Every structure is written in C-alpha cells, then in structure tokens.
Amino acid sequence: MPSVDFGNVTSLLLDPVTFQAVINALKLRYMDQVITHVASTESRGFIFGTPSALALPVAFVPVRRAR
C-alpha cells in the first residue's frame, strides 16, 4: 500500500476554539440530513468522528483496518 501524507492536526487540537469551530462546521454541513451514525476510520478519523457524532447527536462507529 502506498504511503499517504496526511497533514498534521496537532496544532488544531491544541487550540480548543478552532477545534470546536471545525466540529461546528461539520455539524452545520450535515445537520439537515437524516443521519443515524457517524463512521470513521482509525487515527485522525476518530479525532473528528467522535465529537461530530456527539454534536449531531448520533451514534459513533469506529472502523478499523483488517489485519
């Protein structure tokens, strides 16, 4: 599998106001849709998926790679 370069989100996580703004933007994007679950892949997906699910509010489903 080729390497994927994801941006570093650490600086975003260190700023609670900005992190909340990102979660609010995700909430606004999806709040008018019928959603029952937020599923996201491990690592960075968990960082954004969990608070997004709480904000909507719906269930969170963590998805892991098969090993």
TIKOLSE-217607 format. One line per 10 residues: number of its first residue (from 0); for each residue y, x negated, z of C-alpha. Coordinates in nm, 3 decimals, decimal comma, padded with zeros to 5 digits, m for minus. Example, Ala and Ser with C-alpha at 12.3 -4.5 7.8 and 13.67 -1.06 7.14 Angstrom:
% residues 2
0 = m00,450/m01,230/00,780 ~ m00,106/m01,367/00,714
This chain:
% residues 67
0 = 00,000/00,000/00,000 ~ 00,338/m00,147/m00,094 ~ 00,589/m00,211/00,180 ~ 00,868/00,044/00,225 ~ 01,203/m00,069/00,358 ~ 01,342/00,190/00,595 ~ 01,690/00,147/00,734 ~ 01,725/00,053/01,097 ~ 01,806/00,364/01,301 ~ 01,854/00,180/01,631
10 = 02,233/00,188/01,613 ~ 02,221/00,563/01,555 ~ 02,000/00,611/01,860 ~ 02,239/00,406/02,074 ~ 02,523/00,649/02,002 ~ 02,436/00,990/02,151 ~ 02,732/01,165/01,988 ~ 02,632/01,051/01,640 ~ 02,263/01,119/01,703 ~ 02,349/01,473/01,816
20 = 02,564/01,517/01,504 ~ 02,266/01,424/01,284 ~ 02,040/01,673/01,465 ~ 02,311/01,941/01,437 ~ 02,339/01,874/01,062 ~ 01,963/01,913/01,023 ~ 01,975/02,235/01,225 ~ 02,255/02,376/01,008 ~ 02,062/02,285/00,694 ~ 01,750/02,478/00,795
30 = 01,861/02,746/01,044 ~ 01,883/03,023/00,782 ~ 01,526/02,967/00,664 ~ 01,210/03,111/00,815 ~ 01,057/02,806/00,980 ~ 00,783/02,814/01,242 ~ 00,709/02,442/01,270 ~ 00,866/02,104/01,206 ~ 00,609/01,846/01,097 ~ 00,697/01,481/01,066
40 = 00,520/01,154/01,019 ~ 00,493/00,889/01,284 ~ 00,761/00,645/01,394 ~ 01,101/00,748/01,259 ~ 00,982/01,097/01,178 ~ 00,902/01,160/01,543 ~ 01,251/01,042/01,642 ~ 01,419/01,306/01,426 ~ 01,148/01,572/01,409 ~ 01,115/01,638/01,780
50 = 01,484/01,708/01,856 ~ 01,514/01,901/01,529 ~ 01,229/02,129/01,634 ~ 01,393/02,180/01,972 ~ 01,726/02,263/01,808 ~ 01,581/02,525/01,572 ~ 01,376/02,618/01,814 ~ 01,027/02,592/01,667 ~ 00,704/02,405/01,732 ~ 00,677/02,034/01,656
60 = 00,370/01,894/01,477 ~ 00,330/01,515/01,484 ~ 00,146/01,386/01,176 ~ m00,032/01,052/01,187 ~ m00,178/00,841/00,909 ~ m00,553/00,841/00,873 ~ m00,704/00,515/00,991
